[in-house]
Each structure stands twice: as structure tokens, then as C-alpha cells.
């Protein structure tokens, strides 16, 4: 229940951010087009973490000497309860990305528009603890449509938690057929 609540809170915060700003929270690039900080950092003000947010240097990458000092201050909402024996600066809460995914296409549609078309798409998910990433690092779950269950899973065997475009949070079985599982990540519903 705690993990579901945290994941849902983060998912709803992403939706709120996009409605307020008119974009997803990951537009922070250097002159060469490299993403500097994770969307998780950009959500901090919306998560009542303005003081921590203000301490980041947004013109430096996540692993710069300055920003790296802030890794240990990961907010509780990004900590999975089942990862108490894992590093305190890593999260398993990632967004699905890649060619053919909602966040790998350039349709220009908002989350609300996508949800009206097909609410049964995943916005945010839980990866297996061995795939946890530093919370400030701009990396997410790269979907492999040939093996969409690879790297997914959480504190329960054969399932992972996910937040869908309609704002609901629920477990998804990794034992579903690859076709059915891939459908949760596809950019279009045809």
C-alpha cells in the first residue's frame, strides 16, 4: 500500500506539473543537447521541496561535484519501501521512454488528451531493484517492445506497480503476454 501511494503521488504530481507548465518536467539541457537533471528534480517544488530544489545548479549535470552532494537528500516519496537494504540515493520509479512510447513520440498531445484517447497507458512504473537509478540522473525505463517485462518488477514477485494516464495505480503482471504488456507502453492504441 505504501509503495502504491508513493508511486501514485509522483504520477499525479507529473500530471499536475504538465497541466500547470504546459510541458513535461524534463526540459533541462546543455548546449550539446544533453539532459542535465532528472524530471524528479524538476518536480521538487510541486512536492513541497522548494528548498532542496533551490540548491541544485541547473546548468550543471546531475553528477557534477555540486549536484552530486545532493544525491543523499532524496525525498521520501522517491524511496520504495522494499528497498531499505539498497542505496539511499536510488529510486525504482521511472517513466517508460523510447521510440514508439508515449514519451518517445512527438505527438504534442497532453497527458489529458492521451488519457481521453486511451487511459490504459502507463505514465510511471516500478522497475526491479537491480535497475534502480540515482534519483537525480536523467534516465528512465527504456521499453524493449520485444521483451517488455525485462527489468520490471518490484517488491512482489511477477508484477510491478504502475500509474496509468487516468491517474489510477495498480499492479501489472510481468507474466502477461509480451503483446499485451507492450500495449501499455505504445504511443497509439491502433
CORFEN-V883807 format. One record per run of one state. SS is the DSSP state (a for helix, b for strand, c for the rest). FROM is the first residue (numbers start at 1). TO is the last residue. If there is no record, write none. Layout:
((SS	FROM	TO) (SS	FROM	TO))
This chain:
((c	1	1) (a	2	21) (c	22	28) (b	29	29) (c	30	34) (b	35	35) (c	36	38) (a	39	42) (c	43	43) (a	44	47) (c	48	49) (a	50	54) (c	55	64) (a	65	68) (c	69	70) (a	71	73) (c	74	75) (a	76	78) (c	79	80) (a	81	83) (c	84	89) (b	90	91) (c	92	92) (b	93	94) (c	95	95) (b	96	97) (c	98	100) (b	101	101) (c	102	110) (a	111	117) (c	118	121) (b	122	127) (c	128	128) (a	129	131) (c	132	132) (b	133	134) (c	135	140) (b	141	142) (c	143	151) (b	152	152) (c	153	158) (b	159	164) (c	165	168) (b	169	173) (c	174	177) (a	178	183) (c	184	185) (b	186	186) (c	187	190))
